[in-house]
């Protein structure tokens, strides 16, 4: 999968319009500012979610709890809304479905790390990511010792070492199940298209990035992390992957994959989810050899499982209607509240206001610690 320079992200071929209009159109199509203003998928999180606050307030009144969501997934800290340990979640998932993963404390030098890596039977490349983190923060594919040395110098919090999954298809599958029902449903599938460019045999990687607004948004980061390929001229139709982490904040294109939902996928997710104690609502980020293999329940690995704070990420498909995005979010929040209320009736208490505030304060302190990362 790739992000083509001449895709729907370009408005039209300038040769089909008058020269002046074409020039303006071309400038706007590669303008980061214009994209952030006119394409809501690039809006800041706080701006996009501001209208949702009103529905969230209604759910607080309806459930009579500020922290009703903590009962949605009793087996996950804080319901999986914020501050949950990825490592603890992995320990609740059948090892068959997850890559080899282990946790380390910051402060290790490269020699100590590599010794532990060999003990665990892993080698380059591999993934490093904070045990507690969100939106792709400090998640990196480590390809060599140079990458490793930089990461170890930067990371100041506990982090995970994870086997890199060499499977071509990455999906986000949103699943929920009401506690009073035997089976659940898959309500959203997002197909992740990694940030890439396709060579034309003439242009450098940097030149192609400058012609693609999504890639251009991340130019500074790309130049610092991929500087060795910026002047490379790919052959015609040669794909150059710029980012290997499937996160929207890192430039990944999220495509609506809801057409992939069927009874086979639901059956597979039912089987996986029922083995995760205390899980009812969230999104599985996974890699598979093919969608057909996933339907058959083979050749896939779960990269992460996110709880109450999950989004139905198909809404970030370029051009997805804003009104429909809000409808889909409201639907999932409604489901979140209903699952929480059912679990509450079954004896899983909502976190008290006092304890909830303590948890929020703890998470804020952790986030301040994250900001100290170089």
Backbone torsions as a table, in degrees:
resi	resn	phi	psi	omega
1	UNK	NA	146.9	-174.8
2	UNK	-154.0	161.5	173.8
3	UNK	-100.6	107.0	-177.5
4	UNK	-82.2	142.5	178.3
5	UNK	-62.3	-41.9	-178.5
6	UNK	-98.3	61.4	179.2
7	UNK	-108.3	-167.9	177.9
8	UNK	-64.0	-12.1	178.0
9	UNK	-72.2	-19.5	170.7
10	UNK	-89.5	136.3	-171.0
11	UNK	-71.5	-40.7	178.2
12	UNK	-175.7	165.7	176.7
13	UNK	-73.8	122.3	-173.5
14	UNK	-63.8	-15.6	-179.8
15	UNK	-70.6	-14.7	-177.1
16	UNK	-90.7	0.0	-178.0
17	UNK	-126.1	169.9	175.1
18	UNK	-61.1	151.7	-173.1
19	UNK	-58.0	-44.7	-178.1
20	UNK	-65.5	-47.3	178.9
21	UNK	-63.4	-39.4	-179.9
22	UNK	-61.7	-43.0	-179.5
23	UNK	-61.4	-46.0	-180.0
24	UNK	-64.4	-42.7	179.5
25	UNK	-60.5	-42.6	-179.6
26	UNK	-64.8	-40.7	179.3
27	UNK	-64.3	-43.7	-179.2
28	UNK	-67.5	-35.7	-177.1
29	UNK	-66.3	-22.1	178.9
30	UNK	-113.1	12.9	179.6
31	UNK	-87.5	119.0	178.6
32	UNK	-63.6	-43.3	-179.6
33	UNK	-61.0	-45.1	-180.0
34	UNK	-62.7	-41.3	179.1
35	UNK	-63.4	-42.2	-179.3
36	UNK	-68.3	-26.2	178.9
37	UNK	-82.9	-38.5	-170.6
38	UNK	-102.1	-15.7	-178.8
39	UNK	-114.0	108.3	-170.1
40	UNK	-65.0	-19.6	179.5
41	UNK	-63.1	-18.1	179.5
42	UNK	-101.4	3.2	179.3
43	UNK	-66.7	150.2	174.1
44	UNK	-58.5	146.9	-178.2
45	UNK	-52.1	-45.6	-176.8
46	UNK	-65.4	-34.6	179.4
47	UNK	-70.8	-47.8	-177.7
48	UNK	-62.8	-41.2	-174.2
49	UNK	-87.3	-3.3	-177.8
50	UNK	-54.7	-47.3	179.8
51	UNK	-62.6	-24.8	-177.5
52	UNK	-70.8	-20.1	-179.0
53	UNK	-56.0	-36.3	-176.7
54	UNK	-67.5	-41.3	176.8
55	UNK	-70.0	-37.8	177.6
56	UNK	-60.4	-40.4	179.2
57	UNK	-62.3	-38.1	177.9
58	UNK	-64.6	-38.9	178.6
59	UNK	-66.2	-35.4	176.1
60	UNK	-61.7	-43.3	178.7
61	UNK	-66.2	-43.7	-177.1
62	UNK	-63.5	-41.6	-178.5
63	UNK	-88.2	-12.6	-178.5
64	UNK	61.4	36.5	179.5
65	UNK	-154.1	131.8	174.4
66	UNK	-68.0	-26.6	-174.7
67	UNK	-119.9	43.3	-179.3
68	UNK	-59.0	-33.4	-175.2
69	UNK	-64.1	-17.1	-178.7
70	UNK	-67.6	-16.9	177.7
71	UNK	-91.7	-4.2	-176.4
72	UNK	-67.3	-41.7	178.7
73	UNK	-128.6	84.5	-176.1
74	UNK	-59.0	-22.0	-178.4
75	UNK	-87.1	-0.2	-178.6
76	UNK	-122.0	136.0	179.1
77	UNK	-53.5	132.0	176.6
78	UNK	56.6	23.5	-179.3
79	UNK	71.1	0.0	-176.8
80	UNK	86.3	19.5	178.5
81	UNK	-80.0	-46.0	-178.5
82	UNK	-154.1	148.6	167.6
83	UNK	71.3	14.9	-178.7
84	UNK	-80.8	149.2	178.3
85	UNK	-82.2	122.4	176.8
86	UNK	-63.7	-37.3	-177.4
87	UNK	-63.0	-40.4	178.3
88	UNK	-65.4	-36.3	177.8
89	UNK	-66.6	-43.9	178.7
90	UNK	-57.3	-37.0	-177.9
91	UNK	-66.7	-17.3	178.1
92	UNK	-94.4	-5.4	-179.3
93	UNK	-98.1	142.2	176.7
94	UNK	-52.8	122.6	-177.9
95	UNK	-55.0	-22.1	179.1
96	UNK	-60.7	-28.1	-171.9
97	UNK	-98.7	-5.2	-174.5
98	UNK	-119.9	150.1	175.5
99	UNK	-67.3	157.7	175.2
100	UNK	-59.0	128.6	-174.4
101	UNK	-142.7	139.1	172.9
102	UNK	-146.7	157.6	-174.2
103	UNK	-105.0	144.6	177.8
104	UNK	-133.7	157.5	175.1
105	UNK	-94.4	153.4	179.0
106	UNK	-67.7	162.7	176.5
107	UNK	104.0	-4.7	178.0
108	UNK	-71.8	146.1	171.4
109	UNK	-92.6	172.6	-173.9
110	UNK	-62.5	-40.4	-178.5
111	UNK	-63.5	-45.4	178.5
112	UNK	-62.5	-41.0	-178.4
113	UNK	-64.1	-47.7	-177.4
114	UNK	-64.0	-35.1	176.8
115	UNK	-62.0	-43.4	178.4
116	UNK	-67.3	-37.3	179.4
117	UNK	-59.8	-44.2	179.9
118	UNK	-66.7	-37.6	177.9
119	UNK	-60.1	-37.8	-179.0
120	UNK	-82.3	-4.3	178.5
121	UNK	77.3	26.6	179.1
122	UNK	-112.2	159.8	177.9
123	UNK	-145.6	171.4	175.9
124	UNK	-63.1	145.9	-7.1
125	UNK	-84.7	161.1	176.6
126	UNK	-151.7	170.2	-179.0
127	UNK	-103.9	136.6	170.2
128	UNK	-118.5	137.9	179.4
129	UNK	-158.6	150.9	178.8
130	UNK	-62.8	146.9	175.9
131	UNK	-64.8	-35.0	176.4
132	UNK	-120.1	116.3	-178.2
133	UNK	-174.9	166.3	-179.4
134	UNK	-150.1	162.7	174.7
135	UNK	55.8	35.6	173.3
136	UNK	77.5	9.6	-177.5
137	UNK	-63.5	124.9	176.1
138	UNK	57.1	27.2	172.7
139	UNK	-93.1	120.3	-174.0
140	UNK	-138.3	143.4	169.3
141	UNK	-87.9	118.4	-177.5
142	UNK	-97.6	112.8	-174.1
143	UNK	-97.2	-22.9	-175.2
144	UNK	-157.6	179.2	-177.5
145	UNK	-65.4	-31.3	178.5
146	UNK	-62.5	-45.6	176.2
147	UNK	-60.8	-41.5	-177.1
148	UNK	-64.5	-46.4	-178.9
149	UNK	-59.1	-43.0	179.1
150	UNK	-64.2	-44.2	-178.5
151	UNK	-63.9	-45.5	-179.7
152	UNK	-62.5	-30.8	177.6
153	UNK	-73.5	-30.3	-175.5
154	UNK	-86.8	-38.5	-171.2
155	UNK	-72.7	131.1	-178.3
156	UNK	-119.5	4.6	-178.2
157	UNK	-127.6	167.0	177.6
158	UNK	-59.4	140.8	-174.9
159	UNK	-139.3	164.8	-177.8
160	UNK	-110.4	143.7	170.9
161	UNK	-106.6	125.6	-176.0
162	UNK	-132.8	134.6	174.8
163	UNK	-53.5	134.6	177.4
164	UNK	-78.6	128.8	-176.8
165	UNK	-91.7	112.2	-177.6
166	UNK	-89.2	64.2	176.5
167	UNK	-123.5	140.8	-166.0
168	UNK	-79.0	-22.7	-173.2
169	UNK	-109.2	123.5	177.1
170	UNK	-114.4	128.5	-177.0
171	UNK	-129.6	154.3	167.6
172	UNK	-115.8	116.0	-174.4
173	UNK	-113.2	113.3	-179.2
174	UNK	-89.2	126.0	-176.1
175	UNK	-130.4	141.5	169.7
176	UNK	-145.5	154.0	178.4
177	UNK	-143.7	129.3	175.8
178	UNK	-73.9	136.5	-174.7
179	UNK	-59.9	-21.3	-179.8
180	UNK	-94.4	11.7	179.1
181	UNK	-122.8	150.3	-177.7
182	UNK	-75.0	-36.9	-175.9
183	UNK	-122.4	156.5	-178.6
184	UNK	-109.2	-158.0	179.6
185	UNK	-145.0	154.8	170.4
186	UNK	-101.0	117.3	-173.4
187	UNK	-103.7	-11.3	-177.2
188	UNK	-160.2	138.8	171.6
189	UNK	-132.8	128.1	174.9
190	UNK	-115.9	133.7	175.6
191	UNK	-98.1	125.8	-174.9
192	UNK	-98.5	121.0	179.3
193	UNK	-105.9	109.3	-174.5
194	UNK	-64.3	149.2	-179.6
195	UNK	-66.1	116.8	-176.1
196	UNK	-146.7	167.9	170.4
197	UNK	-130.3	153.5	178.5
198	UNK	-113.6	125.2	-175.0
199	UNK	-66.9	150.5	174.1
200	UNK	-115.4	3.9	179.6
201	UNK	82.4	-3.6	-178.0
202	UNK	-125.5	-38.8	-172.0
203	UNK	-91.2	147.3	173.6
204	UNK	-77.0	164.8	176.8
205	UNK	-58.1	-42.3	179.6
206	UNK	-60.8	-42.9	-179.6
207	UNK	-64.1	-38.5	179.4
208	UNK	-70.2	-36.9	176.3
209	UNK	-60.3	-41.6	-178.2
210	UNK	-66.6	-16.4	178.9
211	UNK	-97.9	-1.5	180.0
212	UNK	-121.6	113.3	-170.3
213	UNK	-63.2	-34.6	179.9
214	UNK	-65.4	-44.1	178.3
215	UNK	-69.8	-37.5	-177.7
216	UNK	-60.6	-32.0	178.6
217	UNK	-59.6	-26.5	-174.8
218	UNK	-110.5	20.7	-174.6
219	UNK	-56.5	-46.7	-176.8
220	UNK	-60.5	-44.9	179.2
221	UNK	-66.3	-41.4	-179.4
222	UNK	-64.1	-38.5	179.8
223	UNK	-66.8	-32.4	-179.8
224	UNK	-80.8	-32.1	-176.5
225	UNK	-96.6	-23.4	-177.9
226	UNK	-127.4	32.6	-173.9
227	UNK	-58.2	-28.6	-175.2
228	UNK	-70.9	-16.2	-179.1
229	UNK	-110.0	-1.2	-173.9
230	UNK	-62.7	-32.3	-179.8
231	UNK	-97.8	6.6	179.3
232	UNK	-73.9	139.9	177.5
233	UNK	-107.6	102.4	-179.3
234	UNK	-67.9	149.8	175.9
235	UNK	-67.5	166.4	179.7
236	UNK	-57.6	124.9	179.8
237	UNK	69.7	9.6	175.6
238	UNK	-76.6	129.6	-179.7
239	UNK	-91.9	132.0	175.6
240	UNK	-119.8	111.3	179.3
241	UNK	-79.6	126.1	-176.3
242	UNK	-93.3	-33.3	-179.5
243	UNK	-137.1	134.4	-176.9
244	UNK	-105.0	4.3	-178.9
245	UNK	-102.8	122.9	-174.6
246	UNK	-81.6	67.0	179.8
247	UNK	-127.6	135.7	-177.5
248	UNK	-59.4	-37.2	179.9
249	UNK	-67.2	-15.4	-179.4
250	UNK	-102.3	6.6	176.1
251	UNK	104.8	-2.8	178.2
252	UNK	-65.6	136.3	174.8
253	UNK	-85.7	127.6	178.3
254	UNK	-97.9	121.7	-177.9
255	UNK	-111.5	139.7	-179.8
256	UNK	-67.2	113.2	-179.9
257	UNK	-112.2	24.9	-176.8
258	UNK	-64.0	-20.0	176.7
259	UNK	-67.4	-12.9	179.8
260	UNK	-84.1	-9.3	-178.0
261	UNK	-73.3	126.0	174.7
262	UNK	-154.0	-178.9	-176.2
263	UNK	-63.6	-31.0	179.6
264	UNK	-66.8	-45.0	-179.9
265	UNK	-65.1	-41.8	179.3
266	UNK	-61.8	-40.7	-179.6
267	UNK	-63.7	-42.1	179.0
268	UNK	-63.9	-45.9	-178.7
269	UNK	-68.6	-32.3	173.9
270	UNK	-59.5	-48.1	-177.3
271	UNK	-62.5	-45.3	-179.3
272	UNK	-65.0	-47.6	-172.7
273	UNK	-66.8	-37.2	-178.7
274	UNK	-66.0	-20.1	178.3
275	UNK	-84.4	-10.7	178.7
276	UNK	-93.4	107.2	-174.3
277	UNK	-62.5	130.0	175.6
278	UNK	72.6	25.5	179.0
279	UNK	-115.3	130.7	-179.4
280	UNK	-137.6	-16.2	-170.7
281	UNK	-150.7	121.3	176.6
282	UNK	163.4	-174.0	-175.6
283	UNK	-122.3	130.3	173.5
284	UNK	-92.4	122.4	170.3
285	UNK	-97.7	119.9	-172.3
286	UNK	-141.3	162.6	174.1
287	UNK	-122.0	141.1	-179.9
288	UNK	-140.7	161.1	178.5
289	UNK	-68.2	-38.3	177.1
290	UNK	-163.1	162.2	177.1
291	UNK	-63.0	-37.1	179.2
292	UNK	-62.3	-38.9	176.4
293	UNK	-64.9	-39.4	178.2
294	UNK	-63.3	-42.3	177.2
295	UNK	-57.3	-34.8	-179.0
296	UNK	-85.9	-3.4	178.3
297	UNK	74.3	33.0	-179.2
298	UNK	-138.3	163.0	174.8
299	UNK	54.3	51.1	174.8
300	UNK	-145.7	157.2	175.8
301	UNK	-138.1	140.5	177.4
302	UNK	-87.0	118.7	-179.9
303	UNK	-81.0	-43.5	178.2
304	UNK	-151.8	155.1	170.4
305	UNK	-124.7	121.3	-179.0
306	UNK	-110.5	142.6	-174.8
307	UNK	-97.0	-127.1	-172.0
308	UNK	-60.4	-23.8	-179.5
309	UNK	-84.5	6.2	-177.5
310	UNK	-71.1	153.5	174.1
311	UNK	-114.4	149.5	168.6
312	UNK	-75.9	88.9	-163.3
313	UNK	-69.4	-7.4	176.8
314	UNK	-61.9	-20.5	-177.3
315	UNK	-66.1	-18.5	-178.5
316	UNK	-85.3	7.9	174.1
317	UNK	-56.8	130.5	-179.5
318	UNK	-52.6	126.5	179.3
319	UNK	86.1	1.5	179.4
320	UNK	-62.4	133.8	-176.4
321	UNK	-61.3	132.7	-178.5
322	UNK	-61.2	-42.8	-179.6
323	UNK	-61.9	-39.7	178.9
324	UNK	-69.3	-33.9	177.1
325	UNK	-60.5	-44.5	178.6
326	UNK	-65.7	-38.5	177.8
327	UNK	-61.1	-42.7	-179.3
328	UNK	-67.3	-38.8	177.8
329	UNK	-65.3	-46.0	179.8
330	UNK	-61.1	-41.1	177.9
331	UNK	-57.8	-45.9	-178.2
332	UNK	-69.1	-34.2	176.0
333	UNK	-67.8	-36.9	176.8
334	UNK	-62.0	-43.1	176.9
335	UNK	-64.1	-42.9	178.5
336	UNK	-56.3	-45.6	-179.4
337	UNK	-66.0	-41.8	-178.5
338	UNK	-64.6	-44.1	177.7
339	UNK	-61.7	-41.8	179.8
340	UNK	-61.8	-42.8	-179.6
341	UNK	-67.0	-38.7	177.7
342	UNK	-65.5	-42.9	177.6
343	UNK	-65.1	-36.2	177.6
344	UNK	-62.2	-41.6	177.0
345	UNK	-65.0	-27.5	-179.9
346	UNK	-86.2	6.2	174.2
347	UNK	106.2	2.5	177.7
348	UNK	-94.8	103.3	-173.3
349	UNK	-71.1	148.1	169.3
350	UNK	-68.6	147.8	174.5
351	UNK	-64.8	136.7	-179.3
352	UNK	-66.6	159.8	-179.4
353	UNK	-59.0	-43.1	-178.3
354	UNK	-62.5	-48.2	-179.5
355	UNK	-69.0	-33.6	177.9
356	UNK	-64.1	-42.5	178.1
357	UNK	-64.1	-40.2	177.1
358	UNK	-59.4	-40.7	-179.9
359	UNK	-66.4	-41.3	178.8
360	UNK	-62.9	-42.7	178.5
361	UNK	-62.4	-40.9	179.3
362	UNK	-63.2	-41.4	179.7
363	UNK	-66.6	-38.9	178.3
364	UNK	-64.1	-40.1	177.3
365	UNK	-63.0	-39.9	178.5
366	UNK	-64.0	-42.3	179.5
367	UNK	-63.7	-34.6	175.7
368	UNK	-66.0	-37.9	177.2
369	UNK	-63.4	-38.2	178.3
370	UNK	-61.4	-35.7	-177.2
371	UNK	-66.5	-14.7	179.0
372	UNK	-79.7	-7.8	179.3
373	UNK	-63.4	133.6	-178.3
374	UNK	-62.5	NA	NA
